[in-house]
Amino acid sequence: MMMVVLGTVLGIFVGALPGISGSTTIALMLPMTIAMGPIPAICFLGAIYCAANFGGSITAILVNAPGDPSASATALEGYKMAEKGQAGLALGMSAVSSAIGGIVSVIVLIFAAPMLARAAYSFGPPEYFALALFGLSMCAAIGGDSAAKNLIAAALGLLIATVGMDLTTGVERYAFGVMELSDGIGFVPVLIGLFAVGEMLDQAARRYGKAQIIFADAARVPGWAEMKKCMRSIWIGSGIGTFIGALPALGATTAALIGYNETRRWSKHKHEFGKGSIEGVAGPEAANNAAVGGSMVPTLALGIPGSATTAIILAGLIVQGIRPGPHLFTEQPTLLYAVFASMLAANIFYLVMGLSMARLFARISLIPPAFLWPAVFVLSVIGAYGPNQSLGDVYVMLAAGVVGFLFRRAGFSPAPLIMGLVLGGMVEETLKQSLIIFGDDAGSVLAGFLGRPIALVLFAVTAAGLLWPVAARLFRGRRAAQA
């Protein structure tokens, strides 16, 4: 519980800092969780994940600068409310709707994740290969808007995953005689470099303007009339966020934007949108926090990260020696109960903190960048060096930071690279194990996969996901030609 409280406070703190998202913080904190043990580590990281999404709404409402990308939709109406003198009400509704959305998604997680794990004893290397392949098939959609750029980033992640000694053949690949690379490139330095150092370099390349903050006396708990007005928006956002979060290719930002659009579509007060609608705060805030629990469903039940942040949490579980997937529910149920309980507790804690300390957290955005980012860099170096006490990991982190900076400048998202890095090793390992089970010739391999119903279903879903955009484009073109 202490780790949940610390994670919640830290999550709100960093969520209110424009430019430092929850994923960056989790990447920075990941090395520090290695010595904690699995349960305190996942409680700490999960609490940061839950609280950072809400923390981003504080500066989105008061400064019109979302502290977390998932709060970008909240700024559309929240800042308008603040300009009208309703900043306290906007902060209060943000806290309440965020907590409701988060609790709904955790309840869904409790019931949905075990259902996905009922096939635990049917999973073997072929099924895990099909799962990992399905996750990689989503790389074109996760992150940025350009499918080509996403695939390039994913290919780079797969290439990084092949560095080091092949455990099956004992052949060293892409190490170039560097001893530090013979064991492969670790998750932690790459993640810290991509997110923390990359963001630091990107922020350093910009000119900083002085933000004008609208201070609220205190966050105000919404009254019955306001809750009644927003309840439809909260449920719409919670449903959309949970569903989108459970899809391996999407995340809280997408959920918040879709939640805002659907809230506006189904609202009875459409004329208020664009002028400071309280429903426009409730809907996206419920959606982006519901996506947190939703994204944990594929992460825990299938071992496929539902977002960039859960990809880092997945790496943290792997570092702890835990392999997420269907077998997790039969082998380590205590860990899962800890995850469920910590996420529920985190949602309650940040509701209380958000209502009582919103004004205090808002002052975080006044920290001068000249003090903030050097501290982030020092923590990055410590985080990269700490797990293995290796300067080679620090060099990897710096190289990954340059890659992350170039990615941002060229419009690439780091999320597909993380997907490729996390799932690349799993694809290679499980495919080799499957080939050993089925035999060497193509006929035996084909017959082996055809005899695995779960793998066939996953292959079919993967193929449908890849072919559907092409089929939809052809269908639209045909209808346009007929018209």
N, C-alpha and C positions, 0 to 999 in steps of 0.2 A: 504494500500500500504506500510505503514511503517513496518507492520508485515511481508509482503512478502519480503521486502529488508532485514530485520533482519534474517528471516528464510533462505534466499538465502546465505547470508554471513556465517551464522552458518553452513549451510549444506556443503558448500565448505570447510570450516575450519575443520569440523570433518571428512568429507569424505577423506581429505588428511592425516588423522591420522590413520596409520595402527592399526587395532584392535578395533577402535571405528567406528562402521558403522552408517548409517542413522537410522536403527531401534533402536540401543542403544540410540542415541541422542533423538529420538522422545519419547522413553520410559522415559528418564530423564526429558524432557521438558513437558511431559503430565500433571503433577500436576500443573505446572505454567500456563497452559492454562485454568484451570477451571474457574478462575475469569474473563477471557477475554470476554466471550460471544461466541456463536457458530461460527459466521462468522470470526472474527479475529483469533480464535483458529484454525479453519480448514485451513485458509490462511497460518498461521504460520507453521503448521505441514506439509501441502502440499508443501510449498516452501522448507522446509528442505529435504523432500523426493525427490523432483526433483533435488536439487543442490548436494545432497550427492553422488548420482550416478556419476555425473561428477567429483566431488572432488576426488573420489577414483582413477580416471585416472591420477591425477597429480603425486602421488607417484608411481603409477604403471609404468609410463613412466620414471621418474627421478631416482627412487630408486629400481625398480623392486619389490616393496612391495605394492600390491594393498591396498589402504586405505579402500575400500569397497569390499566385495566379488564379486560384480557384475563387478568390474574392472579387475578381474583375467585374462579374455581373452584379454584385452587391453595390458597387460604386455607382452604377447607373442611376439608382433611385436613392440610395443611402445618403450620398453627398448632397443631393437636392433637398432631402429632408433636413439635413444639418444646416443648409443655407436658410431654411425656413424657421430655424430655431427648434427643430425637433431631433437634435442629435441624440439626446438621452433616450428618447422613445425608439429611435432607429437602433441604437446599441442594445437596448433591452429586447426588442423583437429579434434582433440577430442572435442574441444569446439563447433565447427561449426556443426559436425555430431550429437553431443548430443542435441544441440538446435533444429536441424531439426527433429530428431526422437521424441523429446519431444513434439514439436508443432504438428506434424502429429498425435501423439497419443491423444492429447487433442482435436483436431478436430474430430477424431473418437469418442472420449468420448462424445462430444457435440451431435453428431447425433445418436450414438448407444444407449446411456443410456436412452433417452426418449422413444425410440422404445421398449425397454424392459419394460418400465413403463406404456405402454398403457393398460395393463391388471390390472391396479391398483385397480379398483373397483371390480374385480373378486377375489382378494386375501383376504383370511380369515385365521383363525387358521390352517385349514388343509393344505392350500397352503404354509404357512410359515413353518409348520412342515416338509413338503416334501422338501422345500428349505434347511432347516437346516440339514435334513438327507442327502441330496445330498452333502452339504458341508462337513459333517463328513465322507462321503464315500471317499472323496479325501485325507483323512489323511494319508493313506498308501503311497501316492505318494509325498506328500509335505515334504520338508526338506531333510533328508538324503537318502542314496541309499537303506537302508535296510527297506523293508516294515514291517517286524516284529517289529523292533525298533520304527518305526513311529507309529504303532498301540499301542504299549506299552505306548509311550509318550501321545498319544491322550486319552487313557484310564485313565491315571493319571490326565489329564486335565478335563475329565468328572467327575472324582471322586472329584476333588477340587470344581467343579461347584455345587456339591450337598451339600457342607458344609453350615450349617446355617438352619434357620427356613423355612420350607415349607409353602409358603403363602396360598396354597389351604387347607391344613389340619391343619396347625399350629403346626406340629410336628418338634421338633428340631433334626437335624441330624449331627452326627460327630462333635459336638461342645465340647463334653467331659467336660461340665460344665464351659468352658471358656467363659466369658461374651463377649469378643471381637469377638468370632467366631459365636455368635448367629445370627448376621446379614449377615453372609457369608464372604468369602474371596474376597476382592476387586481385580479388574483388575490391578490397578496401582502398588501396592507393588509387585505383582507377576511378572509383566512385567519388572519393574526396576531391581528386583533381578535376573531374568533369563538372561537378556541381560547385564546390566551394571556391577553388582556385580559378576556374573558368569564369564564375560570376564576379570574383574579385577583379580580374583583369578587365572584364566588360564594364564594370562600374568605374574602374580607374580611367577608362578611355572616354568616359562621358563628362560633360560639364554639369556640375551640381547646381540646382537652383534652390533657393530657400523656400521650403514648403510653408504654406499658410495653414495653420491648424485651427479648426473650429473646436473649442473646448466645450464639453458638456459638464454641467454640475455633477451629474451622476447618471448612470444608466437607469432608466425607469422601467419597472415591470409593466408590460402591457396590461391594460384593463380588460374586462370581460367583452366590451364592445369591440375592441381592437382584435382580441383573440378570435372572436366569432367571425369577424370580417376576414381574417387571415387563415382560418382553419383549413379552408379548401386549398389554399395555396401551399400550406405546410404539407398536407397529405399528398398533393400532386408532386411537390418537390421530393418528398421522402420516397415515393414510389419510383419516380424517375431516377433518383440518385442511386437507390439500391440496385435497380435493374442495370443501369449503365455501369456502375461500379463493378458488378459481377462479370461484365464482359472483359476478356483479357486485353482488349486493345484500347480501352478508353479509361478516363479518370475523372477526378473531381471537377476539373475546369470545364470539360465537356458537359458533365452532368449539370453544373451550375448554369451554363449558358442555355442548355435545352430546358432546364427547369424555369428559367426566367421567361423564355419564349412561350412555354406552355402555360405558365401562370398568367401571363398577359392574355393568351388566347381564351382561357376559360374564366377570366375575371369578369365580375359584374360592374367593375368600375374602371373600364379601359381608359377613360378620359384622364385618369389620374397618373397614368404611366408617362414618364418623361418629365413630370413635374414634382416628383417626390412621393411615390406610392409606397405605402408600408407593405402592401402585398408583394411589391417588387423586391423588397428586402427579405421577406419571409420565405418566398419560394426558392430562390437560388441558394440561400443559406441552408435551408433544409436539404436541398439536393446535394450540395457539395459535401456536407457532413454525412449524409446517408451513403454517399459513394465510398466513404472510408470503410464501413463495415462490409459493404458489397464487394469491394475490391479484395478483402481478405478471404472471401469464399474461394475463388480459384487459387489464391496463393496457398492457403492451408490445405484445401481438399485435393487440388490437382497439381500443386507445385508450379503453377504458371502465374507470374505476377500480374495483377489487375491494373497496375499503374507503375510509373517510374518510382514512386515512393515505396510501394510494396515490393518492387524489385530489389531495393536496398534492404528492406526487412527480410526478404527471402535470402539474400546474401548473408545477413546476420544469423539466420537460423542455420544455414549451411556451415558457417564458421563455428557455430556451437556444436556441430556434429549432428544436427537434426536434418533429416531429409523430408520436407513437406510432401504430402501426397496421401493417397487413400489409406496407406498403412499407418499413418500418423494417428488415426482415430482409434485403432486397436492397440497400438504399441505404447502411445504416450497420451492417454486421455487427460491426465492431470495437467499437462501443458495447455491443452485446449481450454479446459475450464478456467485456467489462469488468464488466458487471452480474453475469453468472454467476460469474465468478472472485471478485468482491468479496463476494458473498453467501456463497460457500463459505468464504472466508477469515474473514469476520466470525463465522460459526458456530464455527469452530475457535478464534478469538481469545477469544470470550466464554466458551467452555468452559474454557480455561486460566485466564482472569481470574476466572471464577465460582468455580472450585475453590480459587484461591490468595488471592483478595481479597474474599471474600464478607463477612467481618466488617467490613472497612474500609468497603465500600460501604453496609453497614447503618447506619453512623453518620451517613450523609447525612440520614436522616430526623430527626435531632436539630437541624438548622438551624432557628432560630426563624423563623416566618413573617414577623415584622417586618423581617428582613433579606432573606429570600428573595424576596418578592413585589415590593418596590420595585426590586430588581435585574431581575426579569422585566419590569417596566413600562419601565425604561430601555432594555432590549434591544428591547422591542417598538417603542418610538418610533424608535430608530435603524434597526431593520429596515424599518419602514414608510417612513421618510424617505429611506433610502439609495438605492434603485434609481433614482428620478427626481429626487431632491433637491427634493421638493415637499411643502409643508405641507398641501396638499389631501389627499395620501395619508394623512397623520397624522390629519386630521379623519375621513377614511373609516374608518381603523382604530379610532378612538375610538367612532364610531357603530356599527361592527360589534361592538365589545366590549359596548356596551349591549345590542345585539340578542342576542349570545351569552349574556349574563347573564339577560335576560328569557326566552330559550329554555330555559335550564336551570330557571328557576323555574316555567315553565309546562309543563314536561315535553316540550319539543320537542328534537329532535336536530339538531345543525348539519350532519350528514352529507348529508341530502337537499338542503339549501341549496347546499352545495358541488357536489353533482352537477348541480343546475340551473345553477349559475354556470359550471361547466366545460363542460357539454354544451350549454347553451343557445345559445351562439354558433355551435357546430358544427352544430346542427340548422338554425338559420336560414341559415347560409352555404351548406351543402350542399343545402338545399331550393331556394334561389334558383338555385344552379348547375344543379341538375337541371331546373328549370323552363326555364332558358335552353337546355339541351340538347334537351328534349322539345318545347318550344313552349308557347304560352300557353293553348290551349283544353284543356278537361278531358279530352276524348277522347284527345288526343295524350299528355297526361301519364299517363293510365291505361294506354294501350298501351305507353308507354315503361317504366313500372315493371313491367308484366306480362312484358316482354321481358328482364328482368334476374333470372335464377334465384336468385342469391345474395341479392338484396334481397327476393325473395318468401319465401325460407326464413326470413330474419330477421323479416319482417313476420308470418309464421305463428307463429314462436316467441314474438314479442311478444304476439300475440293470445291464444295458448294460456296464456301466463303471466298475462294479465289476466283471462281467463275461467275458469281452473281453480279459483280460490277460490270463485267463485259456483257453479260446477257441483258442487264438492265439498259446499258448504253445502246445496244443493238435494237432493243424493243422500242426505246424512245425515238431512235432514228427512223425506225420503220413507221411508227405512228405519225411522226412529223412529215415523212414523205407522202403518206396517204392523205394527210390533211392538206 
